[in-house]
Amino acid sequence: MYSFCPQCGGRLEKRLLKAGEPKRLVCTACGFVFYLDPKLAVISILPYRDGLVMVRRGIEPGYGGWVVPGGFVDVGETVENAVVRETREETNLRVQVVRLLNVYSYRHSRTVVIAFVTEYLSGELAPGDEELEARVFRPLEIPWELIPFSSTRDALRDYLQQSPTR
Ligand SMILES: [Zn+2]
């Protein structure tokens, strides 16, 4: 993933530093240990009209796939603010957080996803500049096979099991 030390530019190699822990990237020149932390993302389960809001991705990864609005949390930003901001950027809708749905993490994935149920406040549904389309899917219309991320599928399933009519 990374080849060079961010401290001195030396070559990184994978070394076992502690039994039972993953190998770490260690600089062969200065000994700096480059810990890889999880990345934090938020997604928005947004009931709207007769279904749930989804957007079609216009960027990689998952180009052309359908997801719910969401994105990465910035350093210093609250997760609630991040989900409201990302929903606004990707759908043109102002929302507020209703509740936490669940947290999703997967072996071999660097991203931890926090899913919130959100509520529509105002705005007209329209895709942002990184989305190809934005639309509402009724539960039975959700294009499961075109969803590129496990977290989106799992969050939608969990939400629909709890609230099957919305
Ligand atoms: Zn170094």
Boltz pocket constraint, residues with backbone or C-beta under 6 A from the ligand:
constraints:
  - pocket:
      binder: B
      contacts: [[A, 5], [A, 6], [A, 7], [A, 8], [A, 9], [A, 10], [A, 27], [A, 28], [A, 29], [A, 30], [A, 31], [A, 32]]
      max_distance: 6.0
